């Protein structure tokens, strides 16, 4: 093989590669899940992932929002993804002249949330829960907390999580 041929290859992720120092400092650090072990119980394959998937995870770990507000924010986030961000993919699959069959479950939850939220809290909840934008100041974090409190009351959010966070 010539040297030029080696330079044109696309490098892929190597098996056993670990996150860099910079990556370990982002999003609350890195945790791993064991994917495969050998017969001596030695770890063969690990999957690395961020500790904080979205700003809501960071806020609940730092104590800025409660567990019930975190639960309500995650429910809003899931409904927002289903109703708004995935709408184009759903519309592409439907034929041009398909009759309207009503709202999807995500759209129903989102409309219910919009009716329950007051106008001043709606923007902060959509920005942080729906678009994963961090709160830039304490006023926006306060609006988020109050908006998630309204949603937690609406959906009767649990006070304790169903699972323990790491």
N, C-alpha and C positions, 0 to 999 in steps of 0.2 A: 504494500500500500504506500502511496505517496503521502508526503506531509500535507499537501494541499487537500487531499481527500478527507483527512482527519479534521481539518478546520471547518469543513462544510457540514459536519454533523450537528444535529441539534442535541444539546445536552438535556438529559431527562433527570428526574429525581432519582437518586440512588437509593437502593434498599438499605435501611439502617441509618439514613441521614437524619440528623437531629436539628432542631430549630437553632437559629443563630442567637447571639447574645441580645441583639436588638429586638428580635421577635419575642424573646422571653420577657422583655420589659413592657410589651404592649398588651393591652386588654386584660390586665390582671395576671399576666403570666401564662404559662403553658402547663397543661396537665396531659396525661396520656392514658390511653386505654390499651389493654393487652388484647391483641387480635389472635395471636397464635403462640402456642408453646410446643416444645418437643417432648419426647417421652420421659426426659429427666426433669421436666417442669421448668426448663430454662426458657426465658422469653425469647421468641424468635422475631415477632413483628409487633411493633407498637404504633398506635395512631395518635399523633399529637393534635391537640386542639386548644383554642383559647379558653381561659377560665370565664371571661365575660363575653358573651355572644353579642350583647347589645348594651346600650347605656343603662337600661333598667337593671341589669344584673350588677353593674358597678354601684348604682345608687342604693340597692338593697344591701349589698355587702358593706358599704360605708355607713349605713344607717340613715341615709337621707330620706328613704321611703320605707313604709312598713311592708310586711310580707303580703298582706291582703291587697295593698296598692300595687305591689309587684305582680301579683296574680292577675289583677284587673288589667294592668298594662300589657301583660303577655297575651291575654285574651283579645284585647283590642288590636294588638299587633298582628295576631294570626288572622283575625277578621279583615283587617286592612289589607294584608297581603292577598287574601282570597278575593276580596271584592274589588280592589283598585289595581294592584300591581299585576295580578294574573288575569285581568279582564281581557286584555288583548289576545292572549293565548287561547282563551275560551272562545272568543268571537271568531278567531281564525278557523276553529274546528267546526263551527256551526255553519250550515249552508246559508246562502244569501236570503232565501225566503222562508226560513224557519219561523214559525209563529212564536211570539214572546210567551214563555212559560212562567214568568214571574221572577221573583228575586231568588238568588242563591242564598244558602245559609249564612255565608260571610256577609253578604249585603244586608240581610235582615239584622244581624248582630250590629253591624256598623250603623245602620239607620237608627236602631234603638239607642246606641251610644251617643249619636249626634243629638237625638232628642233629649237625652238626659243631661248632657254637658251644657253648661252655660257658655255663652259666646266668648267670654274672656279666657276660658281655660281650654277651649277646643283647639286653638292654634298650637299651644305648647304640647298637648297630648298627641296631636297628629305629627308634629315635627319630631318629637323624641321617640314616641312609640312606633309610629308608622315609617318614618324616614331615618331612624337611628342617628339623629343629630344630637350631639351632647348639649346640655343646657349651658349657655354662655355666661349667665349671671344668676344670682340668687333669686331674683324676681321671677325668672322663667322656671326655675326649679320649684319655687313656691306655687306657681300656677299649675305646674305639672302635678305636684302633690295634692292640691285641692281638686283638680280634675279627676285624678285617679281615685281619690276618696269618694267622689260622686259615683264613679263607675263601680267601685267596690260595694257601695250601698245598693246600687241598682242590681248587680249580679250576685249579691250576698256572698262576697268572697270569703274564703276560709281564713281564720286568724293564724293558723299554723299550716306550714306546707305539708303536702301529702308525702313528700320525700325530703330527706335531709340533704342540704347543700354541703359540698366538700369544703 
